[in-house]
Amino acid sequence: MSPTLYLDHAATTPLDPRVLEAMLPYLTARFGNPSSVYHLGREARKGLDDARQTVADLLHASPQEIVFTSSGTEGDNLALQGLAQAVRQQGGGRHIVTSAIEHPAVLQTCAQLESAGWAVTYLPVDGDGLLQPEALAEALRPDTALVSVMYANNEVGTVEPLRELAAVAHAQGAYFHTDAVQAGCYLPLDVAELGVDLLSLSAHKFYGPRGAGVLYVRRGTPLLPLLYGGGQERGRRPSTENVAGAVGLAAALQLAQEGRAPYTAHCAALRDRLIAGILGSIPGARLTGHPTLRLANHASFCFAGLSGETLLVKLDQQGVCASSGSACHAGILEPSHVLTSLGVPTDLALGALRLSVGRENTAEEIEHVLEVLPRVIAELRESGLGDR
């Protein structure tokens, strides 16, 4: 097999050595439970408190508004279910609005809430994946408690007009949550500027550790825990804290946000070369997602007459790691709900390919992909092996 060329940073990123260095003391000598009063516990508590302050500063929030979680999925569940339960307890409305292209962590949570008696409106997006503020305004009702719209889509990279959407929700008196899992490296995260009430992040998307996430909860936003059994995280997320994970998340987020401008410029140059090269050399290639309002590292396509899964296998044999869409759905031969929501025909949606670049990728690697990919697709089409 050829040397590995990793182009799936939307699925996960490698752990930054500087992040590992920050975590190591809390995986070794500073191993205490942060709730313990002796010195090992106090050392762990200081690491946790410092991490919370760092994240709060980066989000322009207060430390009391930061809840450490295990993942973006947990953050989404806590935001939606926790707020829904709290609003219900207060006698508030029982209507939620979300978009049709959300991550399953949001869509499946909404489905669960529907089964518990909540009304959920799933708003369509346009052909580029954008949710229009006017469509949101029309969907809001007097009993709308929550709107949840992702910051940027994980499959096609489209960046949503978050500020405008949040303002529309607030004008109706609804709370606003965003799944910002894909945004950590590429987009500003000032929660005051964005106007959001809840925001979910996952460390492994911005060169941090797996198993570490964070949920921002604006002060005054009602939220009940999903777990019971302790008072950690101000009672909102009971369980002994993952101190090393929190420290790693904070270090990774600081590196990502402070280095965002040069990093996004690097990624955007590679992304643009990929898009131009693929559209110019492969017949039947179709770019998915918005042509300009998209994540700096994200290039996604559909290819007529091909199976995306077969294409991934052939690329892997050439040393290229890519995705056919959401990593959570890898191996399932059905069209992506995101692509079908964009109006992509089913037969074309099954030929999806997502290439997402990162810090370590080079211009030379992109040129190599532009040599390999057209050849692989031509061979699959000629042999018929790529047919579904």
C-alpha positions as CSV (number, residue, x, y, z in Angstrom):
1,M,0.0,0.0,0.0
2,S,1.1,3.5,-0.7
3,P,2.1,5.8,2.2
4,T,-0.9,7.2,4.1
5,L,-2.4,10.5,2.9
6,Y,-5.0,11.5,5.4
7,L,-7.9,13.6,4.0
8,D,-10.6,12.9,6.6
9,H,-10.1,15.7,9.2
10,A,-13.9,16.2,9.4
11,A,-14.1,12.8,10.9
12,T,-11.3,13.2,13.4
13,T,-7.9,14.9,13.7
14,P,-4.6,13.6,15.0
15,L,-3.7,14.6,18.6
16,D,-1.4,17.6,18.6
17,P,1.8,16.8,20.5
18,R,1.5,20.0,22.4
19,V,-1.9,18.9,23.6
20,L,-0.6,15.5,24.7
21,E,2.2,17.3,26.6
22,A,-0.4,19.4,28.5
23,M,-2.4,16.3,29.3
24,L,0.4,14.0,30.5
25,P,0.7,15.3,34.1
26,Y,-3.0,14.6,34.6
27,L,-2.6,11.0,33.2
28,T,0.4,10.3,35.6
29,A,1.4,12.3,38.7
30,R,-1.7,14.5,39.0
31,F,-4.1,11.6,38.9
32,G,-6.3,12.6,41.9
33,N,-10.0,13.0,42.0
34,P,-10.7,16.7,41.7
35,S,-13.4,16.4,44.4
36,S,-10.9,15.2,47.0
37,V,-9.5,17.7,49.6
38,Y,-5.9,16.3,49.8
39,H,-3.1,17.8,47.7
40,L,-3.5,15.3,44.8
41,G,-7.2,16.2,44.5
42,R,-6.4,19.9,44.7
43,E,-3.8,19.6,41.9
44,A,-6.4,17.9,39.7
45,R,-9.0,20.6,40.7
46,K,-6.7,23.4,39.7
47,G,-6.1,21.7,36.3
48,L,-9.8,21.4,35.8
49,D,-10.5,25.0,36.9
50,D,-7.8,26.4,34.7
51,A,-9.1,24.4,31.7
52,R,-12.6,25.8,32.4
53,Q,-11.3,29.3,32.5
54,T,-9.4,28.9,29.3
55,V,-12.4,27.6,27.4
56,A,-14.6,30.3,28.9
57,D,-12.2,33.0,27.8
58,L,-12.0,31.6,24.3
59,L,-15.8,31.5,24.0
60,H,-16.2,35.0,25.7
61,A,-18.2,33.3,28.4
62,S,-17.9,32.8,32.1
63,P,-16.5,29.7,33.7
64,Q,-19.9,29.0,35.3
65,E,-21.4,28.6,31.8
66,I,-18.9,25.8,30.8
67,V,-20.0,22.2,31.1
68,F,-17.4,19.5,30.3
69,T,-18.9,16.5,28.5
70,S,-17.5,13.3,26.8
71,S,-18.4,14.3,23.2
72,G,-20.3,16.5,20.8
73,T,-23.1,13.9,20.9
74,E,-23.4,14.1,24.6
75,G,-23.4,17.9,24.4
76,D,-26.2,17.9,21.8
77,N,-28.2,15.4,23.9
78,L,-27.7,17.4,27.1
79,A,-28.6,20.6,25.3
80,L,-31.8,19.4,23.7
81,Q,-33.1,16.9,26.3
82,G,-31.9,18.9,29.3
83,L,-33.5,22.1,28.1
84,A,-36.7,20.3,27.0
85,Q,-37.1,18.7,30.4
86,A,-36.5,22.0,32.2
87,V,-38.9,23.9,30.1
88,R,-41.6,21.2,30.5
89,Q,-41.1,21.4,34.3
90,Q,-41.6,25.1,34.1
91,G,-44.8,24.7,32.1
92,G,-43.4,26.2,28.9
93,G,-44.0,25.4,25.3
94,R,-43.3,22.0,23.8
95,H,-42.2,22.8,20.2
96,I,-38.7,22.5,18.8
97,V,-37.4,23.6,15.4
98,T,-34.4,22.2,13.7
99,S,-33.0,21.7,10.2
100,A,-33.3,18.6,8.0
101,I,-29.5,18.3,7.7
102,E,-28.5,18.2,11.4
103,H,-26.1,15.5,12.7
104,P,-27.9,12.4,14.0
105,A,-27.0,13.4,17.5
106,V,-29.6,16.2,17.1
107,L,-32.1,14.5,14.8
108,Q,-32.4,11.3,16.8
109,T,-32.7,13.3,20.0
110,C,-35.5,15.3,18.4
111,A,-37.2,12.0,17.4
112,Q,-37.0,10.8,20.9
113,L,-38.5,14.0,22.2
114,E,-41.3,13.6,19.6
115,S,-42.1,10.2,21.1
116,A,-42.3,11.9,24.5
117,G,-45.0,14.3,23.2
118,W,-42.9,17.2,21.8
119,A,-43.7,18.7,18.4
120,V,-40.7,19.0,16.2
121,T,-40.5,21.0,12.9
122,Y,-37.7,19.9,10.5
123,L,-37.0,22.8,8.2
124,P,-35.8,22.2,4.6
125,V,-32.6,23.9,3.3
126,D,-31.8,25.2,-0.1
127,G,-29.7,23.3,-2.7
128,D,-26.5,24.6,-1.2
129,G,-27.5,23.5,2.3
130,L,-28.4,26.9,3.7
131,L,-31.3,27.5,6.1
132,Q,-32.9,30.8,5.4
133,P,-33.8,33.0,8.4
134,E,-37.2,33.7,6.7
135,A,-38.0,30.0,6.7
136,L,-37.2,29.8,10.4
137,A,-39.3,32.9,11.2
138,E,-42.3,31.2,9.4
139,A,-41.9,28.0,11.4
140,L,-41.8,29.6,14.9
141,R,-44.9,29.4,17.1
142,P,-45.9,30.9,20.4
143,D,-45.0,27.5,22.0
144,T,-41.6,27.2,20.4
145,A,-39.1,26.5,23.2
146,L,-35.9,25.7,21.3
147,V,-34.3,26.1,17.9
148,S,-31.3,23.9,17.1
149,V,-29.2,24.6,14.0
150,M,-25.7,23.4,13.4
151,Y,-22.9,26.0,12.8
152,A,-21.4,24.1,9.8
153,N,-22.5,20.9,8.2
154,N,-20.2,17.8,8.7
155,E,-21.0,16.3,5.3
156,V,-21.0,19.2,2.8
157,G,-19.3,21.9,4.8
158,T,-21.9,24.6,4.4
159,V,-21.7,27.3,7.1
160,E,-25.1,28.5,8.4
161,P,-26.0,32.2,9.0
162,L,-26.0,31.6,12.8
163,R,-26.2,35.2,14.0
164,E,-29.3,35.9,11.9
165,L,-31.0,32.6,12.9
166,A,-30.4,33.1,16.6
167,A,-31.8,36.6,16.4
168,V,-35.0,35.3,14.7
169,A,-35.4,32.6,17.4
170,H,-34.9,35.1,20.2
171,A,-37.4,37.5,18.8
172,Q,-40.0,34.8,19.3
173,G,-38.7,34.1,22.8
174,A,-37.1,30.7,21.9
175,Y,-33.7,29.5,23.1
176,F,-31.1,28.7,20.4
177,H,-28.6,25.8,20.4
178,T,-25.9,25.1,17.8
179,D,-23.9,22.0,17.2
180,A,-20.6,23.7,16.5
181,V,-18.6,20.5,16.4
182,Q,-17.1,21.2,13.0
183,A,-16.3,24.8,13.7
184,G,-13.5,24.6,16.3
185,C,-10.6,25.1,14.0
186,Y,-12.2,27.3,11.3
187,L,-14.9,29.7,12.6
188,P,-15.1,32.3,15.4
189,L,-16.7,31.0,18.6
190,D,-17.6,34.2,20.4
191,V,-20.9,33.2,21.9
192,A,-22.0,36.8,22.6
193,E,-21.4,37.8,19.0
194,L,-23.1,34.6,17.7
195,G,-26.0,35.2,20.1
196,V,-26.4,31.5,21.0
197,D,-27.7,30.1,24.3
198,L,-26.1,26.7,24.0
199,L,-23.1,25.5,21.9
200,S,-21.6,22.0,21.6
201,L,-18.0,21.2,20.8
202,S,-15.9,18.0,20.6
203,A,-12.1,18.1,21.2
204,H,-11.1,15.5,18.6
205,K,-12.3,17.7,15.8
206,F,-9.6,20.3,16.6
207,Y,-6.5,18.2,17.4
208,G,-7.6,17.4,20.9
209,P,-8.3,14.0,22.6
210,R,-11.3,11.8,21.9
211,G,-13.7,11.4,24.7
212,A,-13.7,15.1,25.6
213,G,-16.3,17.7,24.8
214,V,-17.9,20.9,26.1
215,L,-21.3,22.4,26.2
216,Y,-21.7,26.2,26.7
217,V,-24.9,27.1,28.6
218,R,-25.7,30.8,28.8
219,R,-26.5,31.9,32.3
220,G,-30.2,31.7,33.0
221,T,-30.8,29.0,30.4
222,P,-32.9,26.3,32.0
223,L,-31.2,22.8,31.9
224,L,-31.8,19.6,33.8
225,P,-29.1,16.9,33.8
226,L,-29.4,13.6,31.9
227,L,-27.4,11.8,34.6
228,Y,-27.9,11.6,38.4
229,G,-25.5,10.7,41.1
230,G,-23.2,13.7,41.9
231,G,-22.8,17.4,42.0
232,Q,-20.1,17.7,39.4
233,E,-20.3,20.4,36.7
234,R,-22.6,22.4,39.0
235,G,-25.0,19.4,39.0
236,R,-25.5,19.5,35.2
237,R,-23.2,16.6,34.3
238,P,-22.7,14.3,37.3
239,S,-19.7,11.9,37.3
240,T,-16.0,12.2,38.2
241,E,-14.5,14.7,35.8
242,N,-12.1,13.6,33.0
243,V,-9.4,16.1,34.0
244,A,-6.9,15.1,31.4
245,G,-9.5,15.3,28.7
246,A,-10.7,18.8,29.8
247,V,-7.1,20.0,30.0
248,G,-6.4,18.6,26.5
249,L,-9.6,20.1,25.1
250,A,-8.7,23.6,26.5
251,A,-5.2,23.4,25.1
252,A,-6.4,22.2,21.7
253,L,-9.1,24.9,21.5
254,Q,-6.6,27.6,22.5
255,L,-4.2,26.5,19.8
256,A,-7.0,26.2,17.2
257,Q,-8.5,29.6,17.9
258,E,-5.3,31.5,18.3
259,G,-3.9,30.0,15.1
260,R,-7.2,30.1,13.2
261,A,-6.2,32.7,10.6
262,P,-3.1,31.0,9.2
263,Y,-4.6,27.6,9.5
264,T,-7.7,28.4,7.6
265,A,-5.7,30.1,4.9
266,H,-3.5,27.0,4.5
267,C,-6.6,24.7,4.4
268,A,-8.6,27.0,2.0
269,A,-5.7,27.0,-0.5
270,L,-5.6,23.2,-0.5
271,R,-9.4,22.9,-0.6
272,D,-9.8,25.3,-3.5
273,R,-7.1,23.4,-5.5
274,L,-9.0,20.2,-4.8
275,I,-12.3,21.6,-6.0
276,A,-10.9,23.2,-9.1
277,G,-8.8,20.1,-10.0
278,I,-11.6,17.6,-9.5
279,L,-14.3,19.6,-11.3
280,G,-11.9,20.2,-14.1
281,S,-10.7,16.7,-14.6
282,I,-13.5,14.3,-13.8
283,P,-16.6,14.1,-16.0
284,G,-19.9,14.1,-14.0
285,A,-18.3,15.5,-10.8
286,R,-20.7,17.7,-8.8
287,L,-19.6,19.9,-5.9
288,T,-22.0,19.6,-2.9
289,G,-22.6,22.3,-0.3
290,H,-22.3,26.0,-0.7
291,P,-19.6,27.1,-3.2
292,T,-18.2,29.9,-1.0
293,L,-19.9,29.7,2.5
294,R,-18.2,26.5,3.4
295,L,-15.6,25.3,5.9
296,A,-12.1,26.2,4.9
297,N,-10.9,22.6,4.8
298,H,-13.9,20.9,3.3
299,A,-14.4,19.6,-0.3
300,S,-17.3,17.3,-1.0
301,F,-18.6,15.8,-4.3
302,C,-20.9,13.4,-5.9
303,F,-19.9,11.3,-8.9
304,A,-22.4,9.9,-11.3
305,G,-22.5,6.2,-11.9
306,L,-20.3,5.3,-8.9
307,S,-20.6,3.7,-5.4
308,G,-19.0,6.0,-2.8
309,E,-18.1,2.9,-0.7
310,T,-16.3,1.2,-3.6
311,L,-14.5,4.4,-4.4
312,L,-13.3,4.7,-0.7
313,V,-11.9,1.1,-0.9
314,K,-10.0,1.9,-4.0
315,L,-8.6,5.1,-2.7
316,D,-7.5,3.3,0.5
317,Q,-5.6,0.9,-1.6
318,Q,-3.8,4.0,-3.0
319,G,-3.1,5.2,0.5
320,V,-5.7,7.9,0.5
321,C,-8.0,8.1,3.6
322,A,-11.3,9.8,2.8
323,S,-15.0,9.5,3.6
324,S,-18.3,9.1,1.7
325,G,-20.0,11.6,4.1
326,S,-20.6,11.3,7.8
327,A,-18.1,9.0,9.5
328,C,-21.0,7.8,11.8
329,H,-22.7,6.3,8.7
330,A,-19.7,4.6,7.1
331,G,-20.6,1.3,5.6
332,I,-24.3,1.9,5.2
333,L,-25.3,1.8,1.6
334,E,-28.1,4.3,1.6
335,P,-28.2,7.9,0.5
336,S,-27.1,10.6,3.0
337,H,-30.0,12.4,4.5
338,V,-28.0,15.6,4.0
339,L,-27.6,15.1,0.3
340,T,-31.2,14.1,-0.3
341,S,-32.2,17.2,1.7
342,L,-30.2,19.3,-0.7
343,G,-32.2,17.8,-3.6
344,V,-29.4,15.5,-4.8
345,P,-30.9,12.5,-6.7
346,T,-30.5,9.2,-4.9
347,D,-28.4,7.5,-7.6
348,L,-26.0,10.5,-7.5
349,A,-26.0,10.8,-3.7
350,L,-24.7,7.2,-3.4
351,G,-21.6,8.3,-5.2
352,A,-20.5,10.8,-2.5
353,L,-16.9,11.6,-1.6
354,R,-15.8,14.0,1.2
355,L,-12.2,15.2,1.3
356,S,-11.2,17.3,4.3
357,V,-7.7,18.6,4.6
358,G,-5.7,19.5,7.7
359,R,-2.6,21.0,9.2
360,E,-0.2,18.4,8.0
361,N,-1.4,18.2,4.4
362,T,0.8,19.8,1.6
363,A,0.3,21.1,-1.9
364,E,2.3,18.2,-3.2
365,E,-0.2,15.7,-1.6
366,I,-3.1,17.5,-3.2
367,E,-1.5,17.2,-6.6
368,H,-1.0,13.5,-5.9
369,V,-4.7,13.1,-5.2
370,L,-5.5,14.9,-8.4
371,E,-3.5,12.4,-10.2
372,V,-4.9,9.3,-8.4
373,L,-8.6,10.2,-8.1
374,P,-9.4,10.7,-11.8
375,R,-7.6,7.5,-12.7
376,V,-9.4,5.5,-10.0
377,I,-12.8,6.8,-11.1
378,A,-12.1,6.2,-14.8
379,E,-11.0,2.6,-14.0
380,L,-14.1,1.9,-11.9
381,R,-16.4,3.3,-14.6
382,E,-14.7,1.3,-17.3
383,S,-14.7,-1.9,-15.4
384,G,-18.2,-1.5,-14.0
385,L,-16.9,-2.3,-10.5
386,G,-18.1,1.1,-9.2
387,D,-21.7,0.4,-10.2
388,R,-24.2,0.1,-7.4
